[in-house]
Amino acid sequence: MRGFEMSLCRALLLTLCVLCLPVAQSTAQSDTSRELLVSVPLQSLHQLGLTTEDTHEQLGHIRLRRAQYAALKKQGVDVRVRAVNGVLPDVFLTPYEIDTEMKRLAKTYPDRVERVNLTQRFNMPKTHEGRSLYALRLRAQRGGEDKNAPRPVVLFDSLHHARELITPMITLRAAKQLVEGFGRDEEVTAWLRQYEIWIVPVVNPDGYAYVFSDNPFWRKNRRPNPDGSFGVDLNRNYPYQWGQCGSNSDKGASEVYKGSAASSEPEIQTMIALGKALRPYLYLTYHSYGNEVVRPYMCRTSSQESMIKKICQELLFSSGYQNRTASSSGESFEHFYSQFNSFSLLIEVGDAFHPEENKIEGFLSKADETWKTMLKRGLQAGLFVGVRDKKSGAPLDATFSLAPLKHHLDDVRKTRTDGSFHMLLSPGTYTLQVKVDGYGLLSKQIEVTEKEPLRLDILLQKQGSVDDTLESVSERGAERSVDDGVMSQEEIMIETIQEASKERHKDAGYIHEGVLERDGQQEFAGCSCSGSREERPFSVVWGVLLLWGYWVSRKRKKR
């Protein structure tokens, strides 16, 4: 047995001698058409004395010549081809073909598709090679009282990593199915009337162009780095927990180089601007490969961990995808989940960066089920809120919390500029708190059911106003109309006058001007608002003065 182990070690060392120089210098080879990008179990790589920062779960990616690949296979190493250098098959979409399809959809269906130059809209810098990022915005007109009401926004993107060639095929295919299915498929029709859907097929346009012109293995963008290398891994460059844990590097030559600073890259600056503007309700980002659903977080645990895992199980049922946590901090979906309150998942599709042509349709069909499942789930348990000024009707900039969920201190839960807030939830009872500067803190217990989102209109009045009815909360019940997919809505007022509160609570606490005060809480129209009103400090002062007057009068009587 010992002799066998010695023979195996000699064989591995011999293989190592053959591999080291060509692997290290593979970028300088003149005949790159004979190269392969392969995955090797990390344990085997370590035994061979090779290292790579380009890892996927327990696999490492390295570039080999065909003879080297054959040598490793002969030694029994589990090495698998993930991409082949040379001319890419026609089945993969070129940058020109993607742009042409986006323009075609916008021109053919102007009533439901808009092609948006994101770089221009948000006044962001162009990429290092002078390109812009583009998106498709999908929505259909709806009638009734709610035709202008804010909609929950859904965002799909792909191609953070340039070599993941199947991913723009997924997002463009989703756009096509949604647009062309409108008016033909009842479910699709309902989605386009109830959601606003944004699709960014190419987050990394410079890297993608380089894949087709020079190097099919390229992963990063094309930033020139100070050390002479090129590229930043765009999916390590997001600010949330940038570089704190997982698979990322501060070396420019690394495949997972996180950049010189958080959001240093123009592509990421543009995506963050889009995220801030939309604050998506749902966010799916497509990558390859692995046939996996990746959930947040890498460095910490989400307060909605049980719900996320349950939805991942639903995706396992619909698409067959397993699930795991993130590979690194600084990834897009963790940033969107924490900073924009988006229910966010990363979807790994297929079994290779350049999957075999006869497998592609099967991979695309499975990927279809991921976004369809999420669009269905988005119209089940959740919370849709609109917050407006009671007098003017203007949208308000509000922050939210939902007990018993315990978000991290650096998480952001706030309304969009239109005063709307949308959040995916598990069914159950929550304490909703809404805070607006100058309006105080509204606290209300809510019940979220399984079948549909709870819809609330919250009207707030500024503190110190003459009209102290301050808040009213209306719940909008919803029934889906089979005719047009629109949610018909009926407002049910939940106590909007002070007298109701006064009568119900007259024996339960201290009432001042029709407002119940108990333990530092105020209750207006059935909704409790934490914090004291301006009148209460004056009441305390008057009480002190009355006691002082009483004490003085007693003194005088004694004299």
MOMONOR-V400024 format. One record per backbone hydrogen bond with DSSP energy under -0.5 kcal/mol. NH is the residue of the N-H (numbers start at 0). CO is the residue of the C=O. E is the energy in kcal/mol with one decimal. If there is no record, write none. Layout:
BEGIN
nh & co & e
NH & CO & E
NH & CO & E
END
This chain:
BEGIN
nh & co & e
4 & 0 & -2.2
5 & 1 & -2.2
6 & 2 & -2.3
7 & 3 & -2.5
8 & 4 & -2.3
9 & 5 & -2.5
10 & 6 & -2.4
11 & 7 & -2.5
12 & 8 & -2.7
13 & 9 & -2.5
14 & 10 & -2.4
15 & 11 & -2.5
16 & 12 & -2.3
17 & 13 & -1.9
18 & 14 & -2.2
19 & 15 & -2.8
20 & 16 & -0.5
21 & 17 & -0.5
22 & 18 & -2.6
23 & 19 & -2.4
24 & 20 & -1.9
25 & 22 & -1.1
27 & 24 & -2.0
28 & 25 & -1.0
31 & 29 & -1.1
33 & 30 & -0.9
34 & 31 & -2.0
35 & 63 & -2.6
36 & 82 & -3.0
37 & 35 & -0.6
37 & 61 & -2.7
38 & 79 & -2.7
39 & 59 & -2.5
40 & 77 & -0.7
41 & 57 & -2.5
44 & 40 & -2.2
45 & 41 & -2.5
46 & 42 & -2.0
47 & 43 & -1.8
48 & 45 & -1.0
49 & 44 & -2.7
54 & 52 & -1.5
55 & 58 & -2.9
58 & 55 & -1.8
59 & 39 & -2.9
60 & 53 & -3.0
61 & 37 & -2.0
63 & 35 & -2.3
65 & 33 & -1.0
68 & 64 & -2.3
69 & 65 & -2.3
70 & 66 & -2.0
71 & 67 & -2.2
72 & 68 & -2.3
73 & 69 & -2.1
74 & 70 & -1.5
75 & 72 & -1.3
76 & 71 & -2.2
78 & 76 & -1.8
79 & 38 & -2.3
81 & 36 & -3.4
82 & 36 & -1.6
84 & 34 & -2.0
91 & 88 & -1.4
97 & 93 & -2.2
98 & 94 & -2.2
99 & 95 & -2.4
100 & 96 & -2.1
101 & 97 & -2.1
102 & 98 & -2.2
103 & 99 & -2.2
104 & 100 & -2.3
105 & 101 & -2.0
106 & 102 & -2.3
107 & 103 & -2.8
108 & 104 & -2.2
109 & 106 & -0.5
111 & 108 & -1.8
112 & 108 & -1.7
113 & 136 & -1.6
115 & 113 & -0.6
115 & 134 & -3.2
117 & 115 & -1.1
117 & 132 & -1.7
118 & 132 & -1.1
120 & 116 & -2.7
121 & 117 & -2.3
122 & 119 & -1.1
123 & 118 & -2.6
126 & 130 & -2.6
129 & 126 & -2.2
134 & 115 & -2.4
135 & 198 & -2.5
136 & 113 & -2.8
137 & 135 & -0.6
137 & 196 & -3.5
138 & 111 & -1.5
139 & 191 & -2.6
146 & 143 & -1.4
148 & 145 & -1.4
151 & 193 & -0.6
153 & 195 & -2.6
154 & 281 & -2.4
155 & 197 & -2.5
156 & 283 & -1.8
157 & 199 & -1.7
158 & 285 & -0.7
161 & 159 & -0.5
161 & 218 & -1.8
162 & 217 & -0.7
163 & 160 & -1.6
164 & 162 & -1.9
164 & 352 & -0.9
165 & 352 & -0.5
166 & 163 & -1.4
169 & 165 & -1.1
169 & 166 & -0.5
170 & 166 & -1.8
171 & 167 & -2.2
172 & 168 & -1.4
173 & 169 & -2.1
174 & 170 & -2.1
175 & 171 & -2.4
176 & 172 & -2.5
177 & 173 & -2.3
178 & 174 & -2.6
179 & 175 & -2.7
180 & 176 & -1.3
181 & 177 & -0.7
181 & 178 & -0.6
183 & 180 & -1.8
184 & 180 & -3.0
185 & 183 & -0.5
188 & 184 & -2.6
189 & 185 & -2.1
190 & 186 & -2.2
191 & 187 & -2.3
192 & 188 & -1.2
193 & 189 & -1.8
194 & 190 & -2.8
195 & 151 & -1.8
196 & 137 & -2.6
197 & 153 & -3.2
197 & 195 & -0.5
198 & 135 & -2.3
199 & 155 & -2.6
200 & 198 & -0.6
202 & 157 & -1.7
203 & 158 & -1.3
207 & 203 & -2.2
208 & 204 & -2.0
209 & 205 & -1.9
210 & 206 & -1.7
211 & 207 & -1.3
212 & 208 & -1.7
213 & 209 & -2.9
214 & 209 & -2.3
217 & 214 & -1.8
220 & 231 & -1.9
224 & 222 & -0.5
224 & 228 & -2.9
227 & 224 & -2.0
230 & 222 & -3.6
232 & 256 & -2.6
233 & 231 & -0.9
235 & 232 & -1.8
236 & 233 & -1.1
237 & 329 & -2.2
241 & 238 & -2.1
243 & 240 & -2.1
246 & 326 & -2.1
247 & 245 & -1.3
248 & 255 & -2.0
251 & 249 & -0.5
253 & 250 & -1.5
256 & 253 & -1.2
257 & 248 & -2.9
262 & 236 & -3.4
263 & 260 & -1.5
268 & 264 & -2.3
269 & 265 & -2.0
270 & 266 & -2.0
271 & 267 & -2.5
272 & 268 & -2.0
273 & 269 & -2.2
274 & 270 & -2.4
275 & 271 & -2.7
276 & 272 & -1.9
277 & 273 & -2.5
278 & 274 & -3.1
280 & 152 & -2.8
281 & 152 & -1.4
282 & 342 & -2.7
283 & 154 & -2.4
284 & 344 & -2.0
285 & 156 & -2.8
286 & 346 & -3.2
289 & 349 & -3.2
291 & 347 & -1.6
292 & 321 & -2.9
293 & 291 & -0.5
293 & 345 & -3.6
294 & 323 & -2.7
304 & 301 & -1.2
307 & 303 & -2.7
308 & 304 & -2.5
309 & 305 & -1.9
310 & 306 & -2.4
311 & 307 & -2.3
312 & 308 & -1.8
313 & 309 & -1.7
314 & 310 & -2.2
315 & 311 & -2.0
316 & 312 & -2.1
317 & 313 & -2.1
318 & 314 & -3.0
319 & 314 & -0.7
319 & 315 & -1.4
320 & 314 & -0.8
321 & 290 & -1.4
323 & 292 & -1.9
325 & 294 & -1.0
328 & 244 & -2.4
329 & 239 & -1.1
334 & 330 & -1.7
335 & 331 & -2.5
336 & 332 & -1.9
337 & 333 & -2.3
338 & 334 & -2.9
339 & 334 & -0.5
339 & 335 & -1.4
341 & 335 & -2.0
342 & 280 & -2.4
343 & 341 & -0.8
344 & 282 & -1.9
345 & 293 & -2.4
346 & 284 & -2.5
347 & 291 & -3.0
347 & 345 & -0.6
348 & 286 & -2.6
348 & 346 & -0.6
352 & 81 & -0.9
353 & 81 & -2.0
354 & 351 & -0.6
358 & 355 & -2.0
359 & 355 & -0.8
359 & 356 & -0.8
360 & 356 & -0.5
362 & 358 & -1.9
363 & 359 & -2.7
364 & 360 & -2.4
365 & 361 & -1.8
366 & 362 & -2.1
367 & 363 & -2.2
368 & 364 & -1.1
369 & 365 & -0.7
369 & 366 & -1.0
370 & 366 & -1.2
371 & 367 & -2.0
372 & 368 & -2.1
373 & 369 & -1.7
374 & 370 & -2.2
375 & 371 & -2.0
376 & 372 & -2.5
377 & 373 & -2.1
378 & 375 & -1.4
379 & 376 & -1.8
380 & 449 & -1.0
382 & 422 & -2.5
383 & 453 & -3.0
384 & 382 & -0.5
384 & 420 & -3.0
385 & 455 & -2.2
386 & 418 & -2.5
387 & 385 & -0.5
387 & 457 & -2.7
388 & 393 & -2.8
389 & 459 & -3.3
392 & 388 & -2.0
395 & 386 & -2.3
397 & 395 & -1.1
398 & 434 & -2.4
399 & 412 & -2.7
400 & 432 & -1.6
402 & 430 & -2.0
404 & 401 & -1.6
406 & 404 & -0.7
410 & 407 & -2.0
411 & 337 & -2.8
412 & 410 & -0.5
414 & 397 & -2.2
415 & 419 & -2.7
418 & 415 & -1.9
420 & 384 & -2.3
422 & 382 & -2.2
424 & 380 & -1.2
427 & 447 & -2.2
429 & 445 & -2.4
430 & 402 & -2.4
431 & 429 & -0.7
431 & 443 & -3.1
432 & 400 & -2.4
433 & 441 & -2.6
434 & 398 & -2.6
435 & 439 & -1.7
438 & 435 & -2.6
439 & 435 & -1.0
440 & 529 & -0.8
441 & 433 & -3.1
441 & 439 & -0.5
442 & 527 & -3.4
443 & 431 & -2.7
445 & 429 & -3.0
447 & 427 & -3.1
448 & 446 & -0.5
453 & 381 & -2.8
454 & 452 & -0.5
455 & 383 & -2.6
455 & 453 & -0.5
456 & 473 & -3.1
457 & 385 & -3.2
457 & 455 & -0.5
458 & 456 & -0.5
458 & 471 & -2.6
459 & 387 & -2.6
459 & 457 & -0.5
460 & 469 & -0.7
462 & 437 & -2.5
464 & 461 & -1.2
467 & 465 & -0.9
469 & 466 & -0.7
470 & 468 & -1.6
471 & 458 & -1.7
473 & 456 & -3.0
474 & 491 & -1.6
475 & 454 & -2.8
476 & 474 & -0.8
476 & 489 & -1.7
478 & 487 & -1.3
480 & 485 & -1.8
481 & 479 & -0.6
484 & 480 & -2.3
487 & 478 & -2.0
487 & 485 & -0.8
489 & 476 & -1.2
491 & 474 & -1.8
492 & 490 & -0.5
493 & 472 & -1.6
494 & 492 & -0.8
500 & 496 & -0.9
501 & 497 & -2.6
502 & 498 & -2.8
503 & 499 & -2.0
504 & 500 & -1.8
505 & 501 & -0.8
507 & 504 & -1.8
508 & 504 & -0.9
509 & 516 & -1.2
510 & 508 & -0.5
511 & 509 & -0.5
511 & 514 & -2.3
514 & 511 & -1.2
515 & 513 & -0.5
515 & 522 & -1.0
516 & 509 & -2.7
517 & 520 & -1.7
520 & 517 & -1.6
521 & 528 & -1.9
522 & 515 & -1.7
523 & 526 & -2.7
526 & 523 & -2.6
527 & 442 & -1.2
528 & 521 & -4.2
530 & 519 & -1.7
535 & 532 & -0.9
536 & 532 & -0.7
537 & 533 & -0.8
538 & 534 & -2.0
539 & 535 & -2.2
540 & 536 & -2.2
541 & 537 & -2.8
542 & 538 & -2.2
543 & 539 & -2.4
544 & 540 & -2.5
545 & 541 & -2.5
546 & 542 & -2.3
547 & 543 & -2.4
548 & 544 & -2.7
549 & 545 & -2.4
550 & 546 & -2.4
551 & 547 & -2.4
552 & 548 & -2.5
553 & 549 & -2.0
554 & 550 & -1.8
555 & 551 & -2.2
556 & 552 & -2.0
557 & 553 & -1.9
558 & 554 & -1.6
END
